[in-house]
Amino acid sequence: MFINLTNHPSSGWSEEQLKAAQQYGEVIDIPFPLVDEQATEAEIKRLADEYVSIIKSKGKVQDLTVHIMGEQTFCYALISKLQKEGICCVASCTEHDNFINEQGQKVSTFHFARFREYVPPRALRWWKIMKTCFSSFFKGKAHKKEPYSWIAVTLVIVSEVLMLFLSQTHYTVLLTVSLLLLLLWGICKMMGLSFSFRRTVSKLLANAISPTSLGTVYLLFFVIHIGWLGNAVHGLFSETGDDFMSVLFSTLVCIVGLLALVFFFPDGKEEKDKNAKETIVSAMSLIGIPRTRDYKELNLRPLVRILQGRQLSNCELLILRSDFNKMSDSDLCVKIKEVMDFIFSYKNEDEKLVPDLLKGKTVREQMEVLIKKVAEVEFPEQKENIKSLTIDWTDPCDYNDFKSCHDVLTKKIERKDDVMHRLICYVSPGTALVGALITLMAIDGDRELYYYSQDKNKDDSERLMPVNKNDIPLKNLLSQALETLNAV
């Protein structure tokens, strides 16, 4: 749900701003309060508390996004409280055009560009992470294996501290902890919760690319235990007598802790809902007519080929939206019309219909019309189903900037990574950098990975290829994960 808490009702917004807000969910308005200029700090705090209660009454905290702009001291107080509750707060960003009119007065016009999240302080971000972790544990909002994972990591940490620093009966404690871990593992097996070493390592590495709260804790302790184990093994070859037994005990403790971390990390293999929507994550090639004027060379074709053989009524395209090298909307509209004319000409259809199809639509809507038109050409038997195909977009980003693409794509994927969506990552359209990013995103959990073969000798129906993620080498990914961790 998108809550508009400003002095500008959503009914007066531009179509582009309204569509951007609807990406967060249903849009509702809460009137911005009249803040007395003589109000004290205590009164501002009480007013902020009232609005926190009003906002929380609108729905679940994790589903709320608040658009807040207005009197600055009230906004600061309210945003601080909402962020502590885990509620996302955003502001609208606009492009300013200034000019001098005939009367010599300066006139400013504003055009909506995007919504930008208020960045919480570092301490608050850690608070939010911890709160998310514990709320998922106590309220069962997260992955069904997460409570067992938190029990395991807590047990490992506490037992290691007791064994290494407090306890004198090392072997007794070690045996007790081993039995507890074995019991917990047995319970998980009885409940049908399977754990995979390879999927665990893949999940840990994927966490270095797209961090989660539990994953960050696990990755940290995983690396610590790897370093500890190496040091302990080295000590086995250099110590003798009582020192040797102490080092041997430390090594055994480390091995037990490491195994516990590996076996009790959620691997993301959730059972999807039977009505789960197929969400295809893809980029989009630059819009344009092929130089050869051969339809089969049209660079938008690979984008729609991923729809091959899918139930389009239960399918959506999530497209990483490019800024198209800062191309203006007017120039982009011209490009879209050129390609539409080209397709109509190829199909021997009346090109005079193109302006009517695009008339009165935003740039994004025109791109959706173009994509669906290409899909109709590729799959004429599904023409009616294509009309109901859902197309979602990220915020615009630079296809040649990894961080820009990563930030906007992660924001979207996190909202759809649940049992009601089956994520399918598609790497063929877009730049090589974007393809690498989407491949890295596909490592996490049970996301599927596809590409469109460039072998032109194959029939179109044979060029869509799945990727077996077990074939992806983990060595280089581990190096990247460790580099990411060292950079924190």
C-alpha positions in Angstrom: 0.0 0.0 0.0 1.3 3.5 -0.9 0.2 6.2 1.5 0.4 9.8 0.3 0.9 12.0 3.3 1.5 15.4 1.6 -0.4 18.6 0.8 -0.9 17.4 -2.8 -3.7 14.7 -3.1 -3.0 11.9 -5.6 -6.0 12.9 -7.6 -4.0 15.9 -8.9 -0.9 13.9 -9.8 0.4 13.3 -13.3 -0.4 9.9 -14.8 3.3 9.0 -14.7 3.6 9.8 -11.0 0.4 7.9 -10.2 1.6 4.8 -12.1 5.0 4.9 -10.3 3.1 5.0 -6.9 0.9 2.1 -7.9 4.0 -0.1 -8.3 4.1 -0.1 -4.4 0.4 -1.1 -4.2 -2.9 0.6 -3.7 -2.6 4.4 -3.4 -4.5 6.2 -0.6 -4.3 9.7 0.8 -3.9 10.9 4.4 -4.2 14.7 4.7 -1.0 16.4 5.9 -1.7 18.0 9.3 -1.6 21.7 9.9 1.5 22.2 12.0 1.3 25.2 14.3 4.4 27.4 13.9 4.4 27.9 17.7 4.3 24.2 18.5 6.9 22.9 20.9 9.2 19.9 20.3 7.0 17.8 22.7 3.9 18.7 20.7 5.6 17.7 17.4 6.5 14.4 19.0 3.0 13.7 20.1 1.6 14.6 16.7 4.1 12.2 15.1 3.0 9.4 17.4 -0.6 10.0 16.4 0.2 9.7 12.8 2.3 6.5 13.3 -0.8 4.9 14.8 -3.0 6.1 11.9 -0.5 4.8 9.3 0.0 1.4 11.1 -3.8 0.9 11.1 -3.9 0.9 7.3 -2.2 -2.5 6.9 0.7 -4.8 7.7 3.9 -2.9 8.4 6.0 -4.7 5.8 3.4 -3.8 3.1 3.3 -0.1 3.7 5.2 2.7 1.9 4.7 6.3 3.0 5.2 9.2 0.7 5.8 12.1 3.1 6.8 15.7 2.3 5.8 18.9 4.2 6.8 20.8 7.3 10.3 19.7 8.0 10.4 19.1 11.8 7.2 17.1 11.7 8.5 15.1 8.7 11.8 14.3 10.4 10.0 13.2 13.6 7.5 11.0 11.8 10.0 9.5 9.3 12.4 8.6 12.2 9.5 6.8 14.0 8.2 5.0 10.9 11.7 3.8 10.0 12.1 2.3 13.5 8.9 0.4 12.8 10.3 -0.9 9.5 8.1 1.2 7.3 9.6 2.5 4.1 9.4 6.3 3.6 9.9 8.0 0.2 9.9 11.4 -1.3 9.0 12.5 -4.8 11.9 13.8 -7.0 11.2 16.3 -9.8 13.0 17.9 -12.6 12.9 21.7 -12.5 12.5 23.9 -15.6 13.1 27.7 -15.0 12.4 30.5 -17.5 11.7 34.2 -17.5 8.2 35.2 -18.7 7.3 38.3 -20.7 6.8 40.2 -17.5 10.3 39.5 -16.4 9.2 37.1 -13.7 11.0 33.8 -13.0 8.7 30.9 -13.5 9.5 27.3 -12.4 7.8 24.2 -13.6 8.2 20.7 -12.0 8.0 17.3 -13.7 7.9 14.1 -11.7 11.0 11.9 -12.1 10.9 9.2 -9.5 10.3 8.3 -5.8 13.4 8.1 -3.6 13.6 6.4 -0.3 14.7 8.3 2.8 18.0 6.7 3.8 18.0 5.8 7.5 21.1 6.4 9.7 23.5 3.4 9.8 22.6 2.6 13.4 18.9 2.6 12.5 19.6 0.3 9.6 21.2 -2.3 12.0 18.2 -1.8 14.3 15.9 -2.5 11.4 17.9 -5.6 10.4 17.7 -7.0 14.0 14.0 -6.2 14.3 13.3 -7.9 11.0 15.2 -11.0 12.2 13.4 -11.3 15.5 10.0 -10.4 14.2 10.4 -13.1 11.5 11.4 -15.5 14.3 8.5 -14.8 16.7 5.8 -14.0 14.2 6.7 -16.6 11.5 6.7 -14.1 8.7 9.9 -15.3 7.0 11.0 -18.6 5.5 9.6 -21.6 7.4 13.2 -22.8 8.2 14.4 -19.5 9.6 13.4 -20.2 13.3 15.5 -23.4 13.2 18.3 -21.4 11.7 18.2 -18.8 14.4 18.1 -21.5 17.1 21.1 -23.2 15.4 23.3 -20.1 15.1 22.4 -19.0 18.6 23.2 -22.4 20.0 26.5 -22.5 18.2 27.6 -19.1 19.5 26.6 -19.6 23.1 28.1 -23.2 23.3 31.4 -22.1 21.7 31.7 -19.2 24.2 31.0 -21.6 27.1 33.3 -24.3 25.9 36.3 -22.1 25.0 36.1 -19.6 27.9 34.0 -20.8 30.8 33.8 -24.6 30.9 36.5 -26.9 32.2 34.6 -30.1 31.2 35.3 -29.6 27.5 34.4 -33.1 26.3 31.2 -33.2 28.2 30.0 -29.9 26.8 31.1 -30.9 23.3 29.2 -34.1 23.5 26.1 -32.3 24.9 26.1 -29.7 22.1 26.6 -32.4 19.5 23.6 -34.4 20.8 21.5 -31.2 20.8 22.4 -30.4 17.2 21.7 -34.0 16.2 18.3 -33.8 18.0 17.5 -30.5 16.2 18.6 -32.0 12.9 16.3 -35.0 13.5 13.3 -32.8 14.3 13.9 -30.9 11.0 14.1 -34.2 9.1 10.9 -35.4 10.7 9.1 -32.2 9.6 10.4 -32.6 6.1 12.8 -29.7 6.1 15.7 -30.8 3.9 19.1 -29.1 3.9 21.6 -29.1 1.1 25.3 -28.3 1.5 25.7 -27.1 -2.1 22.5 -25.0 -2.0 23.7 -23.6 1.4 27.0 -22.4 -0.1 25.2 -21.0 -3.1 22.8 -19.1 -0.8 25.7 -17.8 1.3 27.4 -16.5 -1.8 24.2 -15.0 -3.2 23.8 -13.2 0.1 27.1 -11.3 -0.6 25.4 -10.0 -3.7 22.0 -9.3 -2.4 22.2 -9.3 1.5 19.5 -10.5 3.8 19.5 -10.1 7.6 19.9 -13.8 8.5 22.2 -14.3 5.6 24.5 -11.5 6.7 24.9 -13.1 10.2 25.5 -16.6 8.7 28.0 -15.3 6.1 30.0 -13.5 8.8 30.2 -16.5 11.1 30.8 -18.8 8.2 33.9 -16.8 7.2 35.1 -16.6 10.9 34.8 -20.3 11.3 36.7 -21.0 8.0 39.6 -18.8 9.3 39.4 -20.3 12.8 39.5 -23.8 11.3 42.6 -23.0 9.2 44.4 -21.6 12.3 43.4 -24.6 14.4 44.6 -27.1 11.9 47.9 -25.3 11.7 48.2 -25.5 15.5 47.8 -29.3 15.4 51.1 -29.6 13.6 53.0 -27.2 15.9 51.8 -28.1 19.4 52.5 -31.1 21.7 51.3 -32.4 25.0 48.5 -30.5 26.8 48.7 -27.7 24.3 48.0 -30.3 21.5 44.9 -31.5 23.3 43.7 -28.0 23.7 44.2 -27.2 20.0 42.5 -30.5 19.1 39.5 -29.6 21.2 39.3 -26.1 19.6 39.4 -27.7 16.2 36.6 -30.1 17.0 34.5 -27.2 18.4 35.1 -25.3 15.2 34.1 -28.2 13.0 30.9 -28.8 14.9 30.0 -25.1 14.7 30.8 -24.9 11.0 28.7 -28.0 10.2 25.8 -26.6 12.2 25.9 -23.3 10.3 26.0 -25.1 7.0 23.2 -27.6 7.7 20.8 -25.2 9.3 20.9 -22.3 6.8 17.6 -22.0 4.9 18.3 -23.0 1.3 15.3 -21.1 -0.1 13.5 -24.2 -1.4 10.1 -23.0 -0.4 7.0 -24.8 -1.7 5.3 -22.3 -4.1 1.6 -21.7 -4.0 -0.3 -23.6 -6.7 -1.4 -20.3 -8.1 2.0 -18.7 -7.9 2.6 -16.2 -10.7 5.6 -16.7 -13.0 7.6 -13.5 -12.7 10.2 -13.2 -15.5 13.0 -10.9 -14.7 14.6 -9.5 -17.8 16.3 -6.5 -19.3 15.4 -4.8 -22.6 17.4 -4.1 -25.7 17.7 -0.6 -27.2 14.6 0.2 -29.3 15.4 0.4 -33.0 14.9 -1.0 -36.5 17.6 -3.5 -37.6 20.0 -2.1 -40.3 19.2 -5.1 -42.5 15.4 -4.3 -42.1 15.0 -8.0 -41.5 12.4 -8.7 -38.9 14.2 -11.7 -37.5 17.1 -9.3 -36.5 14.8 -7.2 -34.4 16.5 -6.9 -31.0 13.2 -7.0 -29.1 12.5 -10.6 -30.3 14.7 -12.3 -27.6 12.7 -10.4 -24.9 9.4 -12.0 -25.8 10.7 -15.4 -26.7 10.9 -16.2 -23.0 7.1 -16.3 -23.1 7.2 -19.4 -25.3 5.0 -22.2 -23.9 3.9 -20.3 -20.8 0.5 -19.6 -19.5 0.3 -15.9 -20.1 -2.7 -15.3 -17.9 -0.6 -16.3 -14.9 2.6 -14.6 -16.1 4.3 -11.2 -15.8 7.4 -9.5 -17.2 9.5 -7.6 -14.8 11.7 -5.4 -16.9 14.8 -3.6 -15.8 14.0 -0.2 -17.3 16.9 1.5 -19.1 17.4 5.3 -19.3 18.3 4.6 -22.9 21.4 6.7 -22.7 19.4 9.7 -21.3 17.2 9.8 -24.4 14.4 12.2 -24.1 10.8 11.0 -24.0 10.0 12.7 -27.3 12.9 11.0 -29.0 11.9 7.6 -27.4 8.3 8.0 -28.7 9.7 8.6 -32.2 11.7 5.4 -31.9 8.8 3.4 -30.7 6.6 4.6 -33.6 9.3 3.7 -36.1 9.5 0.2 -34.8 5.7 -0.2 -34.7 5.5 1.0 -38.3 8.2 -1.5 -39.2 6.3 -4.4 -37.6 3.0 -3.4 -39.2 4.7 -3.2 -42.6 6.2 -6.7 -42.0 2.8 -8.1 -41.2 1.2 -6.3 -44.1 -1.2 -4.5 -41.7 -2.5 -0.9 -42.0 0.3 1.4 -40.7 -2.3 4.2 -40.2 -3.5 2.3 -37.1 -0.2 2.9 -35.3 -0.9 6.5 -34.1 -4.2 5.5 -32.7 -2.6 2.6 -30.7 0.0 5.0 -29.2 -2.1 8.1 -28.8 -2.6 9.6 -25.3 -0.2 7.0 -23.7 2.9 7.6 -21.6 6.3 6.4 -22.8 6.1 3.4 -20.6 2.6 2.5 -21.9 3.8 2.9 -25.4 6.7 0.5 -24.7 4.2 -2.0 -23.3 2.1 -1.7 -26.5 5.3 -2.3 -28.6 6.3 -5.4 -26.6 2.9 -6.9 -26.8 2.8 -6.3 -30.5 6.1 -8.2 -31.0 4.7 -11.0 -28.8 1.6 -11.2 -31.0 3.8 -11.6 -34.1 5.9 -14.3 -32.4 2.9 -16.2 -30.9 -0.2 -15.4 -33.0 -2.1 -18.3 -31.5 -1.9 -16.5 -28.1 -3.1 -13.1 -29.3 -6.0 -12.8 -26.8 -3.9 -14.0 -23.9 -1.1 -11.5 -24.7 -3.5 -8.7 -24.1 -3.8 -9.7 -20.5 0.0 -10.1 -20.0 1.2 -8.0 -17.0 4.3 -5.9 -17.6 6.0 -4.4 -14.6 9.0 -2.0 -14.6 11.8 -1.0 -12.3 12.9 2.6 -11.9 15.1 3.8 -14.8 18.7 2.9 -14.5 22.0 3.1 -16.4 22.7 -0.3 -18.1 26.4 0.5 -17.9 26.5 1.1 -14.2 26.4 -2.1 -12.1 25.3 -0.3 -8.8 22.5 1.6 -10.5 21.1 -1.6 -12.0 21.6 -3.6 -8.9 19.9 -1.2 -6.6 16.7 -0.8 -8.6 16.4 -4.5 -9.5 17.0 -5.7 -5.9 14.3 -3.3 -4.7 11.8 -4.8 -7.0 12.8 -8.5 -6.6 12.6 -8.3 -2.8 8.9 -7.4 -3.1 8.2 -10.5 -5.3 10.5 -13.1 -3.8 7.7 -15.1 -1.9 5.6 -18.2 -2.3 3.1 -16.3 -4.6 5.8 -15.6 -7.2 8.1 -18.0 -9.1 11.1 -16.0 -10.2 12.6 -16.7 -13.6 15.8 -14.8 -14.5 16.3 -14.2 -18.2 19.8 -13.0 -19.3 19.6 -12.5 -23.1 18.4 -8.9 -23.6 20.4 -5.8 -22.5 24.1 -5.2 -22.0 26.7 -7.8 -20.9 26.8 -6.1 -17.5 23.1 -6.5 -17.0 23.3 -10.1 -18.1 26.0 -10.7 -15.4 23.8 -9.0 -12.8 20.7 -11.1 -13.5 22.8 -14.3 -13.5 24.1 -13.5 -10.1 20.6 -12.7 -8.9 19.5 -16.2 -10.2 21.9 -18.0 -7.8 19.7 -17.2 -4.8 17.2 -19.9 -3.8 15.1 -21.7 -6.4 15.1 -19.0 -9.0 15.3 -20.3 -12.6 17.7 -19.2 -15.2 17.2 -19.0 -19.0 19.0 -17.5 -22.0 18.2 -17.2 -25.7 20.8 -19.1 -27.9 22.5 -17.1 -30.6 22.8 -20.2 -32.8 20.8 -19.1 -35.8 20.8 -22.6 -37.3 18.3 -23.6 -34.6 14.6 -23.1 -34.9 13.2 -20.3 -32.7 11.4 -22.8 -30.6 14.7 -24.5 -29.8 16.8 -21.4 -28.9 15.3 -20.8 -25.5 17.7 -22.7 -23.2 17.5 -23.3 -19.4 20.7 -23.2 -17.3 21.5 -25.8 -14.7 22.7 -23.7 -11.8 24.6 -26.7 -10.4 27.0 -26.1 -13.3 27.9 -22.6 -12.2 31.4 -22.6 -10.7 31.4 -21.5 -7.1 35.1 -20.7 -6.8 35.1 -17.3 -8.3 31.8 -16.4 -6.6 33.4 -17.3 -3.2 36.3 -14.9 -4.0 33.8 -12.2 -4.8 31.8 -12.9 -1.6 35.0 -12.6 0.5 36.0 -9.4 -1.3 32.5 -7.9 -0.6 32.8 -8.9 3.1 36.3 -7.3 3.4 35.0 -4.1 1.9 32.2 -3.7 4.5 
